[in-house]
Structures are given as structure tokens and as C-alpha cells.
């Protein structure tokens, strides 16, 4: 609305561009809720918006040497097997501490236990249809152990890939998971920042004449 109380073309700073005026649940199961919202736009027109409510999940990048541990399984909605970083959420749409969940998912899917866990960030995976997001962790200082996979993961397998092999899997269409690629992008950015910081520290040492 503008200052006259009439619908305006642009909202004020922080004002939602789409406002919910009604909602109803159209489907629900232990993993998700699908709702249909009645909404009002900035110009006052009405419409509907379908939203999938799912809890946030975690994605873990298990780093070892110059590569990563990936998992592969059959993905029913796309009808093919693909590789991705270990990821998941608790059953029953339960909330969980992200770090604890990251350690749990890593151990369940790969059997690996992380001595060190670093939080890289939080992203949204499908913000046009869902508010679901995911926390990204880098796991290192890995120790091998037994897996504890869910029934849906009984066909899962895991393998270590170098960074070059990871890139090849993407080019070959064997990694198509957007969350995995987004996590890899964050990791690459973080590695570059670390390298830049080390270079800057080295410059300071040289300027001070200290070895």
C-alpha cells in the first residue's frame, strides 16, 4: 500500500511483496506438509501459492587428502543413480541440532566419524517452492566405522573421489544434486579465502623481516 492506502507498485523496505491471507493443508506425511496459501500481491490482486514445508537438513563434505567421500543411491523421483555428499534430516520432521545431525548423518551413511567439523554456511535449496534450507559442514580427521543406514538407503554405496574425479562426475551428469554443487562452491570459496589469508600473513612476515 502507498501513503494513500491504495495498493502500490513497490513495497516499503522490509515489507513482504506477497502476503498470506489464508492457508490450508492439502497433503501431509511423516516427511513433509504441502499447503496451499491464498496470497495478496503488492497491487492488491489475489492468487494462490503452493508451499512444501520440510525441516532443514544437513550436508556433510567428508574431506580426506585431496578429495572427498561421496555416496550413491537410486533416486526414485528422477529414476537414476547419482552421487552426492552425505545429507539428511531426522525422521518425523523432528528438529535437531545441526552439528549433532551432521555427525549422525555422516556416521549412518558412510560409517565415518569426524574428529573435526567446520560449519561452512546455510543455504536454501528450492526457495521457489519451499522454505527448507540446509547447513553445510566440512568433516575432517576421519575415522572409519560401521554404517547404520535407513531402509530407504539399503542400496547406498560410498567411494572416495579426488577433486578432479569429482569434477568429471559433474560433467558426466553423475552428480546432479544442486545441494552438493552449492556446497562444493562454498568449500572452494572458503579454500580460496584461507589461501588468501595465508598469503597475507606471509607478506606481513616478509615485511617484518621475520622468517
N, C-alpha and C positions, 0 to 999 in steps of 0.2 A: 504494500500500500504506500502511496505517496503522502505528502503532508495534508492533502485534502481528504484523505480517507479512501481515495479511489485506487484501484489496482495500478501499480506502476510497472515499467518495463524492467527495472533492475531493483534488486533488494538492497536494503541497507547493509553495511558491513556486519557480518556475522548472522544475518537473517537467512534462514533456510529458503532456498529457491523453490522447494516443494514442501508443502505442509500436509501432514496426515490429519484427516478429518474423520476417518473411520477405518476399522480393520476387522478381518475375520480369518480364522484358521481354516484352510481348505484341505490340509493333509498333515499328518504327524506320524512319526515313527521314532524308535529309540535314537536315531542319528540326526534327525532334522525336523524342523517345523516349516511348512510352507504356508505363507499367509498372503492374502490379497488386501492391500490397503486402498482406501479411497483417498485421493490426494487433491490438493488445490495448488495450482501453479501461481507464479507471480502475477499473471494477468487476470487472475480470478477464475480461470477455467478449471473444470474438474476432470479427473481421469482416474485410472487405477494403476497400481504398481504391484507386481508380483515380487515377493521377497522370500529368500530361503534363509532361515535362521539356523546357523550351526555354530558350535563353540569354536573358539580359536584352537589351532593346533600348533605343534612344534615341528620344526625341521632341523635335522642334525647333519652337519658336514663332518664325517669322521676322517680326519686328516692323518695320513701316515706317509712319511717320506715325501716324495714329490707327487703324490696322488691321493685318491680318496677311495673309501669303501662305498659301493653302491649296492642297492637291492633291486631285484627284478621280479615282477609278478604279472599275471594276466589281469588286465584292466577291463572289466566287463563292459562299461559304457562305450569304450572305443574298440572293443573286440580285438585287442592285440596285447602282446607282452612288451613292456617298456622298462627302462632303467630309471631310477631316481634316488635321491638321497633319502635315508630313513626319515619317516614322518608319521604323525598320527595324533590322535586325541583319546581321551578316556571314553569308554562306552557309557551309554545312557545320558549323553550330553552333560556330563559332570564337569565342573570346573576343576582346575588343577594348577599348582604352582608350576610355571613354565620350566624352570630348571629341573625340578624333580621329574616332570613329564618327559623332558628331553633325555634324561638318564634312563628312564624306564623304556622309552621307545627304542633307544639305541640298543639296550640290552636285549629287549624282546625280539627285535628284528634281525640283529646281527650277532648277538652274543658278546659284543664288545662292551667293555666298561671303560669310561673316560676318567683319567686321572685329572685332566684339566678341561673345563668347559667355559667357553667365552661367548657372551651374548653379542651378536652382530647387529641385530635390529628387529623391527616389526614391520611387516608389510601386509597389504590386503591382496587377496588372490582373485577376487571376482567382484569388484565393487559396483558393478552394474546390476548384479542380481542378489548379492549377499553382503552382510556386514562382517563375514568371517575374515579373520586375519591369521597370521602365523608368526611366531617368534623363531628366529634363526640362531642356532648355536654352532660353534666350531668345537668339536671334540678332539682332544689330542692326548698323548701319553696313554695310548690304548692298551688294554689287556684283554686277551681272548677268554671267552666263557661259553656257556650253553645258551642257546636261543630259547624263547618262550613265546612262540608265535600264536596268534589268534587263528580260529578255524578258517577265516577268510584269507589267511596268509599261508595256508599249508603248501602252496605251490611256490612260495617265495624262495629265491636263492640270492646269494651275495657274492661279490667279487671285488677285488681291488683293481683300480684303473689309474694309470698315470694321467697327468693333466692333458697330454697330447691325445691319449686314448679317449678321455672324456670328451674333448672337442670333436673327435672323429665320430663318437656316438651321437652327438648332436647333429652333425652334418648328415649322418646316415639315417636320421629320423628314428633312432632307437632311444633317444631321450627327447620327449616332447612335453614333459611336465613343466609348466610355467613356473611353479614354485621352486623347482630345482634350479632352473636357469636364473631366476631372480636371486636366489641365494648365492649362486656362483658369481654373479655380478657384484653383489655386496662383498663377497670374500676377495675378489680381485681388487676392488676399490680399497678395502682395508689393507691388503698386502702392499698396495702402492703407497698408501699413507704411512705405513710402517717403514717402508724403504726410504721415503722422503724424510721422515723424522731421523732415521739413522744417518742419512747423508748430511742433514743439517747439523746434527751432533758432531759428525766428523769434521765439518767445516769449522765449528767452534773450537774443537781441539786443535786443529791446524793453526788457526789464528792465534791461539794462546801459546803456541809453541810447545804443546804437551803431547807426548806420544802415548 
